[in-house]
Amino acid sequence: MSTLGKTQFQDVSRQHIEQVIKSLNKFEEYCSCITGLIINSATGEIPSIKEIIGNLKETYVTNQQRITHETISKGVSAADSSPPIELF
């Protein structure tokens, strides 16, 4: 079980890092859009940051990700009753 746990930890860590990279890329696109509108003194549609965050939230695969999101976005602490190893 120790080897399985370590393997899963590495896989989950990789997935979390990939999601952070994807999130940062989406935020960069959002900021670039706003910057472009400001620099060009243009009017246009600004993407909804709530929609972007909502779409990212749908990609969460672990209970811990959901708990972390809720804790940060609402400032409340949620109890974590998830097992140390999640199979998904």
C-alpha positions in Angstrom: 0.0 0.0 0.0 2.9 2.3 0.7 4.1 2.2 -2.9 0.5 2.6 -4.2 0.1 5.6 -2.0 3.3 7.2 -3.1 2.4 6.6 -6.8 -1.0 8.1 -6.3 0.5 11.1 -4.4 2.8 11.8 -7.4 0.0 11.5 -9.9 -2.3 13.7 -7.8 0.5 16.2 -7.4 1.1 16.2 -11.2 -2.6 16.8 -11.8 -2.7 19.7 -9.3 0.3 21.3 -10.9 -1.3 20.9 -14.4 -4.5 22.5 -13.1 -2.6 25.4 -11.5 -0.8 26.0 -14.9 -4.1 25.9 -16.7 -5.7 28.3 -14.2 -2.8 30.7 -14.6 -3.0 30.6 -18.4 -6.8 31.3 -18.2 -6.1 34.3 -15.9 -3.4 35.5 -18.2 -5.8 35.4 -21.1 -8.3 37.4 -19.0 -5.8 40.0 -18.1 -4.5 40.3 -21.7 -8.1 40.9 -22.9 -8.6 43.7 -20.4 -5.2 45.1 -21.1 -5.9 45.1 -24.9 -9.1 46.9 -24.4 -7.5 49.6 -22.2 -4.5 50.1 -24.5 -6.7 50.4 -27.6 -9.3 52.4 -25.8 -11.7 50.0 -27.3 -15.0 48.7 -26.2 -15.6 45.0 -26.2 -16.8 42.1 -24.2 -14.8 41.3 -21.1 -15.0 37.7 -20.1 -16.7 37.0 -16.9 -14.2 36.1 -14.2 -16.9 34.2 -12.3 -17.5 32.1 -15.4 -13.8 31.4 -15.7 -13.6 30.4 -12.1 -16.7 28.3 -12.3 -15.3 26.4 -15.3 -12.1 25.7 -13.5 -14.0 24.5 -10.4 -15.7 21.9 -12.6 -12.3 20.4 -13.3 -11.6 19.5 -9.7 -11.2 15.8 -9.1 -10.6 15.6 -5.4 -12.6 16.5 -2.4 -9.6 18.5 -1.0 -9.7 20.8 -4.1 -13.4 21.5 -3.5 -12.8 22.2 0.2 -9.8 24.5 -0.5 -11.9 26.4 -3.1 -14.8 26.9 -0.7 -12.4 27.9 2.2 -10.7 30.5 0.1 -13.7 31.9 -1.8 -16.1 32.1 1.2 -13.6 32.4 4.0 -15.1 29.4 5.9 -13.5 26.2 6.9 -15.1 23.0 5.8 -14.5 19.7 7.4 -12.4 17.2 5.4 -13.8 13.7 5.8 -12.1 12.3 2.7 -9.9 9.3 2.9 -6.1 9.7 2.6 -6.2 8.0 -0.8 -9.0 8.9 -3.3 -9.7 6.6 -6.2 -11.1 8.4 -9.2 
